[in-house]
Amino acid sequence: MDLLLLNQFLKHHDTDGELIEVIDTLMIACKEIAVQLREGALAGVLGSTDNTNVQGETQKKMDVIANDVLKKVLHTNPLVRGMASEEEDDPVAANEQGRFLVTFDPLDGSSNIDINVSVGTIFSILEAPQGTKGCEESAYLQSGRKQVAAGYVLYGPSATLVLTTGAGVNFFTLAHTGDFILTRENVQVPPETKEFAINMSNQRHWEPAMQRYVDDLLLGKDGPRGKDYNMRWIASMVAEVHRVLTRGGLFTYPWDKRAPNKPGKLRLMYEGNPMSMLIEQAGGLSTTCYGDIMDVEPTEIHQRVAVALGSRQEVEALQEYHRDSADGNAAQLNR
Ligand code: P6P
């Protein structure tokens, strides 16, 4: 594989020039976030603030720093009309004539920062509808099928950009030179897996179909699935999805009865949709358990969604358990 810089790769693949400019701007912000994270305790960026965000979650110092960096840097690009962030109650207007809208989770998995476990910035890029303003929620309420690009920067042992512009998924590793360099091209999710990721402590809250599905995984080769499975749970969606893209697997955060009126915990616009575009572009599936996530028509910017994504054959098996199940629940609201 040629040593290709991000910009060279995108131009070589005839990516829309203005889209490349927005991706470049996002990477300026992510490189700054990576620097702050690397400094960690030395820069005094660990720990929490006294604030809670619109999600009702305590904001980590790095949540606020990452959000501020992304807002500041994206404002400098006239192509950005506005942005919606997990850390902002309302969308933020940037440049009135901008062509694009950007949604992001500035630092997914931030509960892991203080224990030095991988976190990441997840982003989704949409075209701004004619005549809308960057501060109008309605401008962002587009299904995942309308995304023109999606990706994340995983801040792990290496900082890695995983990106799709609708023509496959590619990995770019951040070099000491400050360049993102192509390190994996046209990534494909293996169709089969023996690895699943779910927070088992919620087992008693799941709908029966999910309980039956996981019970059968745990029966291993003696059960109906006929093979032994391994389990992972990092509590950082961006790290779980990276594992799934890298070696296959199934990641799920399903609906549960702790919040029966919410379809799930994860957010559609800046977690579910961008991750679903990546997974589908890499040959996997991404579902609410009752329908494709990217077919969900959003009604509010911070709405939540049940998520089950990864290796095609495993997601199809999970869907079978739900198809057979008569006991519906809030998750079915997002068929
Ligand atoms: P729990 C992180 O807060 C996050 O939004 C995802 O990145 C992660 O998969 C999930 O929540 C973890 O949730 O309930 O296991 O802490």
Boltz pocket constraint, residues with backbone or C-beta under 6 A from the ligand:
constraints:
  - pocket:
      binder: B
      contacts: [[A, 108], [A, 109], [A, 110], [A, 111], [A, 199], [A, 235], [A, 236], [A, 237], [A, 238], [A, 253], [A, 265], [A, 266]]
      max_distance: 6.0
